[in-house]
Amino acid sequence: MKRRQLLWYSLLFVVGCASEVNTADQLAITAPKKLRLAVTDVTGIEDLQRDFGAFRIALGEVLGIPIEFFPVDNPTAAAPAMLSGQVDMVLAGPSEYLVLNARAKAIPVIAIRRINYHSIIVVRANSKIKSLAQLKGKTIAMRKIGSTSGHIFPTKLLIDAGLDPNTDLKIVMLNDQGVVALKKQEVDAWATASDRYQNILAEEGLSEQDFSIIVKGPLLPKDIFVLSNQMAANFVEKVRSRMMKNQDKLIQSLLVAQANQKYKGAQLVTANDADYDIVREVYGKLGQENFLQ
Protein backbone atom coordinates (compact mmCIF):
# COMPACT_ATOMS: atom_id res chain seq x y z
CA MET A 1 0.00 0.00 0.00
CA LYS A 2 2.76 2.44 0.98
CA ARG A 3 4.62 1.54 -2.18
CA ARG A 4 1.56 2.35 -4.31
CA GLN A 5 1.14 5.69 -2.54
CA LEU A 6 4.79 6.50 -3.13
CA LEU A 7 4.43 5.73 -6.83
CA TRP A 8 1.29 7.89 -7.00
CA TYR A 9 2.91 10.93 -5.38
CA SER A 10 5.98 10.49 -7.58
CA LEU A 11 3.74 10.53 -10.65
CA LEU A 12 1.99 13.69 -9.47
CA PHE A 13 5.36 15.36 -8.94
CA VAL A 14 6.54 14.46 -12.42
CA VAL A 15 3.29 15.66 -14.03
CA GLY A 16 3.47 18.91 -12.06
CA CYS A 17 7.05 19.56 -13.17
CA ALA A 18 6.16 18.74 -16.77
CA SER A 19 3.23 21.15 -16.58
CA GLU A 20 5.49 23.97 -15.35
CA VAL A 21 8.02 23.27 -18.09
CA ASN A 22 5.29 23.15 -20.74
CA THR A 23 3.86 26.47 -19.54
CA ALA A 24 7.30 28.08 -19.67
CA ASP A 25 7.96 26.58 -23.09
CA GLN A 26 4.58 27.80 -24.32
CA LEU A 27 5.31 31.34 -23.17
CA ALA A 28 8.71 31.22 -24.85
CA ILE A 29 7.10 30.01 -28.07
CA THR A 30 4.24 32.55 -28.07
CA ALA A 31 6.43 35.55 -27.18
CA PRO A 32 7.68 37.28 -30.36
CA LYS A 33 11.40 37.66 -30.97
CA LYS A 34 10.94 41.44 -31.17
CA LEU A 35 8.24 44.08 -30.82
CA ARG A 36 7.73 46.81 -33.41
CA LEU A 37 6.51 49.96 -31.67
CA ALA A 38 4.68 52.93 -33.19
CA VAL A 39 3.63 56.20 -31.52
CA THR A 40 0.64 57.80 -33.22
CA ASP A 41 1.60 61.39 -32.36
CA VAL A 42 5.20 61.16 -33.65
CA THR A 43 6.23 60.92 -37.30
CA GLY A 44 9.70 60.05 -38.57
CA ILE A 45 12.37 57.81 -37.10
CA GLU A 46 14.51 60.73 -35.91
CA ASP A 47 11.69 62.21 -33.84
CA LEU A 48 10.86 58.77 -32.46
CA GLN A 49 14.45 58.26 -31.39
CA ARG A 50 14.63 61.74 -29.83
CA ASP A 51 11.37 61.49 -27.89
CA PHE A 52 11.14 57.76 -27.15
CA GLY A 53 14.68 56.39 -27.51
CA ALA A 54 15.19 56.04 -23.75
CA PHE A 55 11.73 54.51 -23.37
CA ARG A 56 12.40 51.98 -26.14
CA ILE A 57 15.50 50.75 -24.30
CA ALA A 58 13.72 50.63 -20.93
CA LEU A 59 10.72 48.76 -22.35
CA GLY A 60 13.01 46.22 -24.00
CA GLU A 61 14.73 45.61 -20.65
CA VAL A 62 11.40 45.26 -18.84
CA LEU A 63 9.95 42.80 -21.36
CA GLY A 64 13.18 41.00 -22.19
CA ILE A 65 12.50 41.53 -25.92
CA PRO A 66 14.20 43.89 -28.39
CA ILE A 67 11.99 46.85 -29.34
CA GLU A 68 12.15 48.38 -32.81
CA PHE A 69 10.56 51.65 -33.89
CA PHE A 70 7.98 51.71 -36.67
CA PRO A 71 7.40 55.32 -37.82
CA VAL A 72 3.93 56.26 -39.07
CA ASP A 73 3.03 59.06 -41.47
CA ASN A 74 0.00 60.32 -39.55
CA PRO A 75 -1.96 59.55 -36.36
CA THR A 76 -4.34 57.05 -37.97
CA ALA A 77 -1.72 55.22 -40.07
CA ALA A 78 -0.93 52.83 -37.21
CA ALA A 79 -4.25 51.03 -37.73
CA PRO A 80 -3.59 49.69 -41.26
CA ALA A 81 0.03 48.99 -40.25
CA MET A 82 -1.15 46.84 -37.36
CA LEU A 83 -3.82 45.18 -39.49
CA SER A 84 -1.18 44.20 -42.07
CA GLY A 85 1.20 42.87 -39.42
CA GLN A 86 3.81 45.63 -39.77
CA VAL A 87 3.49 46.91 -36.20
CA ASP A 88 2.91 45.02 -32.95
CA MET A 89 2.50 47.68 -30.28
CA VAL A 90 1.24 51.26 -30.41
CA LEU A 91 1.16 54.16 -27.97
CA ALA A 92 -1.97 56.07 -28.96
CA GLY A 93 -4.06 59.00 -27.88
CA PRO A 94 -7.74 58.34 -27.06
CA SER A 95 -9.04 59.15 -30.56
CA GLU A 96 -6.34 57.09 -32.26
CA TYR A 97 -7.07 54.20 -29.88
CA LEU A 98 -10.68 54.11 -31.05
CA VAL A 99 -9.49 53.87 -34.66
CA LEU A 100 -7.04 51.08 -33.78
CA ASN A 101 -9.70 49.23 -31.82
CA ALA A 102 -12.34 49.56 -34.53
CA ARG A 103 -10.22 48.91 -37.61
CA ALA A 104 -7.47 46.60 -36.34
CA LYS A 105 -9.19 45.07 -33.26
CA ALA A 106 -6.21 46.22 -31.18
CA ILE A 107 -6.06 44.95 -27.60
CA PRO A 108 -5.96 47.66 -24.88
CA VAL A 109 -3.16 46.82 -22.42
CA ILE A 110 -1.84 49.72 -20.31
CA ALA A 111 -3.00 53.33 -20.03
CA ILE A 112 -1.10 56.40 -18.81
CA ARG A 113 -3.03 58.53 -16.33
CA ARG A 114 -1.82 62.13 -16.51
CA ILE A 115 -2.49 64.34 -13.50
CA ASN A 116 -3.14 67.54 -15.46
CA TYR A 117 -4.75 66.58 -18.74
CA HIS A 118 -7.70 68.83 -19.52
CA SER A 119 -8.92 70.81 -22.50
CA ILE A 120 -8.87 74.56 -21.97
CA ILE A 121 -10.15 77.42 -24.08
CA VAL A 122 -8.16 80.65 -23.91
CA VAL A 123 -8.82 84.25 -24.95
CA ARG A 124 -6.73 87.42 -24.80
CA ALA A 125 -6.57 89.00 -21.35
CA ASN A 126 -8.30 92.15 -22.64
CA SER A 127 -11.02 90.22 -24.51
CA LYS A 128 -14.68 90.94 -23.77
CA ILE A 129 -15.35 87.20 -24.15
CA LYS A 130 -15.89 85.70 -20.71
CA SER A 131 -17.95 82.60 -21.52
CA LEU A 132 -18.27 79.99 -24.25
CA ALA A 133 -21.69 81.32 -25.27
CA GLN A 134 -20.01 84.58 -26.29
CA LEU A 135 -17.97 82.69 -28.92
CA LYS A 136 -21.00 82.60 -31.20
CA GLY A 137 -20.04 84.21 -34.49
CA LYS A 138 -16.35 84.14 -33.54
CA THR A 139 -13.29 82.18 -34.72
CA ILE A 140 -11.51 79.63 -32.52
CA ALA A 141 -8.14 78.01 -33.22
CA MET A 142 -7.78 74.32 -32.45
CA ARG A 143 -4.83 71.96 -32.77
CA LYS A 144 -5.60 69.35 -35.46
CA ILE A 145 -8.50 67.16 -36.51
CA GLY A 146 -8.87 64.18 -34.16
CA SER A 147 -6.71 65.63 -31.37
CA THR A 148 -8.40 64.63 -28.12
CA SER A 149 -7.40 67.70 -26.12
CA GLY A 150 -7.12 70.15 -29.02
CA HIS A 151 -10.21 69.28 -31.09
CA ILE A 152 -12.57 66.58 -29.83
CA PHE A 153 -13.10 67.75 -26.25
CA PRO A 154 -12.98 71.50 -26.96
CA THR A 155 -15.74 70.79 -29.47
CA LYS A 156 -17.65 68.92 -26.77
CA LEU A 157 -17.31 71.94 -24.48
CA LEU A 158 -18.80 74.13 -27.20
CA ILE A 159 -21.69 71.72 -27.76
CA ASP A 160 -22.37 71.49 -24.02
CA ALA A 161 -22.52 75.29 -23.96
CA GLY A 162 -25.30 75.22 -26.57
CA LEU A 163 -23.21 76.08 -29.62
CA ASP A 164 -23.34 74.27 -32.96
CA PRO A 165 -19.66 73.90 -34.01
CA ASN A 166 -20.70 73.65 -37.65
CA THR A 167 -22.74 76.84 -37.88
CA ASP A 168 -22.35 79.03 -34.80
CA LEU A 169 -18.62 79.74 -35.07
CA LYS A 170 -15.60 79.15 -37.26
CA ILE A 171 -13.01 76.53 -36.29
CA VAL A 172 -9.50 76.67 -37.79
CA MET A 173 -6.80 74.05 -37.25
CA LEU A 174 -3.46 75.76 -36.52
CA ASN A 175 -1.60 73.15 -34.47
CA ASP A 176 0.39 74.90 -31.72
CA GLN A 177 0.42 78.19 -33.65
CA GLY A 178 -3.06 78.95 -32.39
CA VAL A 179 -1.59 81.01 -29.56
CA VAL A 180 0.32 83.19 -32.03
CA ALA A 181 -2.85 83.75 -34.06
CA LEU A 182 -4.67 84.66 -30.84
CA LYS A 183 -1.97 87.13 -29.86
CA LYS A 184 -2.16 88.76 -33.31
CA GLN A 185 -5.98 88.93 -33.04
CA GLU A 186 -6.38 86.69 -36.08
CA VAL A 187 -8.65 84.44 -33.99
CA ASP A 188 -10.85 85.16 -30.96
CA ALA A 189 -10.03 82.05 -28.89
CA TRP A 190 -7.63 79.13 -28.76
CA ALA A 191 -8.14 75.55 -27.56
CA THR A 192 -5.28 73.47 -26.20
CA ALA A 193 -4.33 71.01 -23.44
CA SER A 194 -3.75 72.32 -19.94
CA ASP A 195 -0.47 70.40 -19.62
CA ARG A 196 0.84 71.94 -22.87
CA TYR A 197 -0.32 75.48 -22.23
CA GLN A 198 2.66 76.90 -20.33
CA ASN A 199 5.17 75.03 -22.51
CA ILE A 200 3.68 76.51 -25.67
CA LEU A 201 3.72 80.02 -24.19
CA ALA A 202 7.37 79.56 -23.18
CA GLU A 203 8.32 78.33 -26.66
CA GLU A 204 6.70 81.39 -28.24
CA GLY A 205 8.13 83.84 -25.69
CA LEU A 206 4.66 84.79 -24.45
CA SER A 207 3.35 85.43 -20.95
CA GLU A 208 0.33 84.04 -19.11
CA GLN A 209 -0.51 87.63 -18.25
CA ASP A 210 -1.52 88.16 -21.89
CA PHE A 211 -4.24 85.50 -21.80
CA SER A 212 -7.25 84.31 -19.83
CA ILE A 213 -8.63 80.77 -19.54
CA ILE A 214 -12.42 80.97 -19.82
CA VAL A 215 -13.10 77.24 -19.37
CA LYS A 216 -11.24 74.13 -18.20
CA GLY A 217 -12.84 70.80 -19.04
CA PRO A 218 -12.84 67.56 -17.00
CA LEU A 219 -9.88 65.19 -16.81
CA LEU A 220 -9.48 63.60 -20.25
CA PRO A 221 -9.22 59.90 -21.15
CA LYS A 222 -5.74 58.43 -20.96
CA ASP A 223 -3.11 57.73 -23.59
CA ILE A 224 -2.97 53.99 -24.11
CA PHE A 225 -0.66 51.15 -25.15
CA VAL A 226 -2.28 48.54 -27.38
CA LEU A 227 -1.07 45.25 -28.81
CA SER A 228 -1.95 43.46 -32.02
CA ASN A 229 -4.69 40.86 -31.61
CA GLN A 230 -2.28 38.39 -33.20
CA MET A 231 -0.36 38.26 -29.91
CA ALA A 232 -1.01 35.25 -27.67
CA ALA A 233 -3.15 35.92 -24.59
CA ASN A 234 -0.43 34.82 -22.18
CA PHE A 235 2.04 37.21 -23.81
CA VAL A 236 -0.45 40.10 -23.53
CA GLU A 237 -0.76 39.38 -19.81
CA LYS A 238 3.01 39.21 -19.48
CA VAL A 239 3.36 42.65 -21.06
CA ARG A 240 0.63 44.11 -18.85
CA SER A 241 2.11 42.60 -15.67
CA ARG A 242 5.71 43.61 -16.35
CA MET A 243 4.84 47.16 -17.37
CA MET A 244 2.78 47.63 -14.23
CA LYS A 245 5.52 46.23 -11.99
CA ASN A 246 8.17 48.42 -13.61
CA GLN A 247 6.16 51.58 -14.14
CA ASP A 248 8.55 53.87 -12.26
CA LYS A 249 11.37 52.89 -14.61
CA LEU A 250 9.17 53.32 -17.69
CA ILE A 251 7.77 56.70 -16.65
CA GLN A 252 11.26 58.00 -15.85
CA SER A 253 12.49 56.89 -19.28
CA LEU A 254 9.66 58.86 -20.91
CA LEU A 255 10.64 62.00 -18.99
CA VAL A 256 14.14 61.96 -20.49
CA ALA A 257 12.67 63.77 -23.52
CA GLN A 258 11.46 67.35 -23.23
CA ALA A 259 8.44 66.51 -25.38
CA ASN A 260 7.21 64.05 -22.75
CA GLN A 261 7.15 66.33 -19.71
CA LYS A 262 3.36 66.04 -19.88
CA TYR A 263 3.89 62.61 -18.27
CA LYS A 264 5.48 64.06 -15.13
CA GLY A 265 3.63 62.59 -12.15
CA ALA A 266 1.80 60.14 -14.42
CA GLN A 267 0.83 56.61 -13.43
CA LEU A 268 0.39 53.41 -15.43
CA VAL A 269 -2.99 51.72 -14.97
CA THR A 270 -4.75 48.77 -16.55
CA ALA A 271 -6.49 49.90 -19.73
CA ASN A 272 -10.29 49.79 -19.84
CA ASP A 273 -12.10 50.19 -23.16
CA ALA A 274 -15.20 51.64 -21.47
CA ASP A 275 -13.18 54.70 -20.40
CA TYR A 276 -13.19 55.81 -24.04
CA ASP A 277 -16.96 55.68 -24.55
CA ILE A 278 -17.11 59.43 -23.90
CA VAL A 279 -14.86 59.98 -26.94
CA ARG A 280 -17.15 57.78 -29.03
CA GLU A 281 -20.06 59.90 -27.81
CA VAL A 282 -18.43 63.11 -29.03
CA TYR A 283 -17.79 61.65 -32.47
CA GLY A 284 -21.45 60.67 -32.53
CA LYS A 285 -22.54 64.23 -31.69
CA LEU A 286 -20.31 65.50 -34.49
CA GLY A 287 -21.91 63.04 -36.91
CA GLN A 288 -18.53 61.42 -37.56
CA GLU A 289 -19.18 57.87 -36.34
CA ASN A 290 -17.84 56.54 -39.64
CA PHE A 291 -14.37 57.80 -38.69
CA LEU A 292 -14.26 55.11 -36.00
CA GLN A 293 -15.32 52.27 -38.28
C-alpha positions in Angstrom: 0.0 0.0 0.0 2.8 2.4 1.0 4.6 1.5 -2.2 1.6 2.3 -4.3 1.1 5.7 -2.5 4.8 6.5 -3.1 4.4 5.7 -6.8 1.3 7.9 -7.0 2.9 10.9 -5.4 6.0 10.5 -7.6 3.7 10.5 -10.7 2.0 13.7 -9.5 5.4 15.4 -8.9 6.5 14.5 -12.4 3.3 15.7 -14.0 3.5 18.9 -12.1 7.1 19.6 -13.2 6.2 18.7 -16.8 3.2 21.2 -16.6 5.5 24.0 -15.4 8.0 23.3 -18.1 5.3 23.2 -20.7 3.9 26.5 -19.5 7.3 28.1 -19.7 8.0 26.6 -23.1 4.6 27.8 -24.3 5.3 31.3 -23.2 8.7 31.2 -24.8 7.1 30.0 -28.1 4.2 32.5 -28.1 6.4 35.5 -27.2 7.7 37.3 -30.4 11.4 37.7 -31.0 10.9 41.4 -31.2 8.2 44.1 -30.8 7.7 46.8 -33.4 6.5 50.0 -31.7 4.7 52.9 -33.2 3.6 56.2 -31.5 0.6 57.8 -33.2 1.6 61.4 -32.4 5.2 61.2 -33.7 6.2 60.9 -37.3 9.7 60.1 -38.6 12.4 57.8 -37.1 14.5 60.7 -35.9 11.7 62.2 -33.8 10.9 58.8 -32.5 14.5 58.3 -31.4 14.6 61.7 -29.8 11.4 61.5 -27.9 11.1 57.8 -27.2 14.7 56.4 -27.5 15.2 56.0 -23.7 11.7 54.5 -23.4 12.4 52.0 -26.1 15.5 50.7 -24.3 13.7 50.6 -20.9 10.7 48.8 -22.4 13.0 46.2 -24.0 14.7 45.6 -20.7 11.4 45.3 -18.8 9.9 42.8 -21.4 13.2 41.0 -22.2 12.5 41.5 -25.9 14.2 43.9 -28.4 12.0 46.9 -29.3 12.1 48.4 -32.8 10.6 51.6 -33.9 8.0 51.7 -36.7 7.4 55.3 -37.8 3.9 56.3 -39.1 3.0 59.1 -41.5 0.0 60.3 -39.6 -2.0 59.5 -36.4 -4.3 57.1 -38.0 -1.7 55.2 -40.1 -0.9 52.8 -37.2 -4.3 51.0 -37.7 -3.6 49.7 -41.3 0.0 49.0 -40.3 -1.2 46.8 -37.4 -3.8 45.2 -39.5 -1.2 44.2 -42.1 1.2 42.9 -39.4 3.8 45.6 -39.8 3.5 46.9 -36.2 2.9 45.0 -32.9 2.5 47.7 -30.3 1.2 51.3 -30.4 1.2 54.2 -28.0 -2.0 56.1 -29.0 -4.1 59.0 -27.9 -7.7 58.3 -27.1 -9.0 59.1 -30.6 -6.3 57.1 -32.3 -7.1 54.2 -29.9 -10.7 54.1 -31.0 -9.5 53.9 -34.7 -7.0 51.1 -33.8 -9.7 49.2 -31.8 -12.3 49.6 -34.5 -10.2 48.9 -37.6 -7.5 46.6 -36.3 -9.2 45.1 -33.3 -6.2 46.2 -31.2 -6.1 44.9 -27.6 -6.0 47.7 -24.9 -3.2 46.8 -22.4 -1.8 49.7 -20.3 -3.0 53.3 -20.0 -1.1 56.4 -18.8 -3.0 58.5 -16.3 -1.8 62.1 -16.5 -2.5 64.3 -13.5 -3.1 67.5 -15.5 -4.8 66.6 -18.7 -7.7 68.8 -19.5 -8.9 70.8 -22.5 -8.9 74.6 -22.0 -10.2 77.4 -24.1 -8.2 80.6 -23.9 -8.8 84.3 -25.0 -6.7 87.4 -24.8 -6.6 89.0 -21.4 -8.3 92.1 -22.6 -11.0 90.2 -24.5 -14.7 90.9 -23.8 -15.4 87.2 -24.2 -15.9 85.7 -20.7 -18.0 82.6 -21.5 -18.3 80.0 -24.2 -21.7 81.3 -25.3 -20.0 84.6 -26.3 -18.0 82.7 -28.9 -21.0 82.6 -31.2 -20.0 84.2 -34.5 -16.3 84.1 -33.5 -13.3 82.2 -34.7 -11.5 79.6 -32.5 -8.1 78.0 -33.2 -7.8 74.3 -32.5 -4.8 72.0 -32.8 -5.6 69.3 -35.5 -8.5 67.2 -36.5 -8.9 64.2 -34.2 -6.7 65.6 -31.4 -8.4 64.6 -28.1 -7.4 67.7 -26.1 -7.1 70.2 -29.0 -10.2 69.3 -31.1 -12.6 66.6 -29.8 -13.1 67.8 -26.3 -13.0 71.5 -27.0 -15.7 70.8 -29.5 -17.7 68.9 -26.8 -17.3 71.9 -24.5 -18.8 74.1 -27.2 -21.7 71.7 -27.8 -22.4 71.5 -24.0 -22.5 75.3 -24.0 -25.3 75.2 -26.6 -23.2 76.1 -29.6 -23.3 74.3 -33.0 -19.7 73.9 -34.0 -20.7 73.6 -37.7 -22.7 76.8 -37.9 -22.3 79.0 -34.8 -18.6 79.7 -35.1 -15.6 79.2 -37.3 -13.0 76.5 -36.3 -9.5 76.7 -37.8 -6.8 74.0 -37.3 -3.5 75.8 -36.5 -1.6 73.1 -34.5 0.4 74.9 -31.7 0.4 78.2 -33.7 -3.1 78.9 -32.4 -1.6 81.0 -29.6 0.3 83.2 -32.0 -2.9 83.8 -34.1 -4.7 84.7 -30.8 -2.0 87.1 -29.9 -2.2 88.8 -33.3 -6.0 88.9 -33.0 -6.4 86.7 -36.1 -8.7 84.4 -34.0 -10.8 85.2 -31.0 -10.0 82.0 -28.9 -7.6 79.1 -28.8 -8.1 75.6 -27.6 -5.3 73.5 -26.2 -4.3 71.0 -23.4 -3.7 72.3 -19.9 -0.5 70.4 -19.6 0.8 71.9 -22.9 -0.3 75.5 -22.2 2.7 76.9 -20.3 5.2 75.0 -22.5 3.7 76.5 -25.7 3.7 80.0 -24.2 7.4 79.6 -23.2 8.3 78.3 -26.7 6.7 81.4 -28.2 8.1 83.8 -25.7 4.7 84.8 -24.5 3.3 85.4 -20.9 0.3 84.0 -19.1 -0.5 87.6 -18.2 -1.5 88.2 -21.9 -4.2 85.5 -21.8 -7.2 84.3 -19.8 -8.6 80.8 -19.5 -12.4 81.0 -19.8 -13.1 77.2 -19.4 -11.2 74.1 -18.2 -12.8 70.8 -19.0 -12.8 67.6 -17.0 -9.9 65.2 -16.8 -9.5 63.6 -20.3 -9.2 59.9 -21.2 -5.7 58.4 -21.0 -3.1 57.7 -23.6 -3.0 54.0 -24.1 -0.7 51.1 -25.2 -2.3 48.5 -27.4 -1.1 45.3 -28.8 -2.0 43.5 -32.0 -4.7 40.9 -31.6 -2.3 38.4 -33.2 -0.4 38.3 -29.9 -1.0 35.3 -27.7 -3.2 35.9 -24.6 -0.4 34.8 -22.2 2.0 37.2 -23.8 -0.4 40.1 -23.5 -0.8 39.4 -19.8 3.0 39.2 -19.5 3.4 42.6 -21.1 0.6 44.1 -18.8 2.1 42.6 -15.7 5.7 43.6 -16.3 4.8 47.2 -17.4 2.8 47.6 -14.2 5.5 46.2 -12.0 8.2 48.4 -13.6 6.2 51.6 -14.1 8.6 53.9 -12.3 11.4 52.9 -14.6 9.2 53.3 -17.7 7.8 56.7 -16.7 11.3 58.0 -15.9 12.5 56.9 -19.3 9.7 58.9 -20.9 10.6 62.0 -19.0 14.1 62.0 -20.5 12.7 63.8 -23.5 11.5 67.3 -23.2 8.4 66.5 -25.4 7.2 64.1 -22.8 7.2 66.3 -19.7 3.4 66.0 -19.9 3.9 62.6 -18.3 5.5 64.1 -15.1 3.6 62.6 -12.2 1.8 60.1 -14.4 0.8 56.6 -13.4 0.4 53.4 -15.4 -3.0 51.7 -15.0 -4.8 48.8 -16.5 -6.5 49.9 -19.7 -10.3 49.8 -19.8 -12.1 50.2 -23.2 -15.2 51.6 -21.5 -13.2 54.7 -20.4 -13.2 55.8 -24.0 -17.0 55.7 -24.6 -17.1 59.4 -23.9 -14.9 60.0 -26.9 -17.1 57.8 -29.0 -20.1 59.9 -27.8 -18.4 63.1 -29.0 -17.8 61.6 -32.5 -21.5 60.7 -32.5 -22.5 64.2 -31.7 -20.3 65.5 -34.5 -21.9 63.0 -36.9 -18.5 61.4 -37.6 -19.2 57.9 -36.3 -17.8 56.5 -39.6 -14.4 57.8 -38.7 -14.3 55.1 -36.0 -15.3 52.3 -38.3 
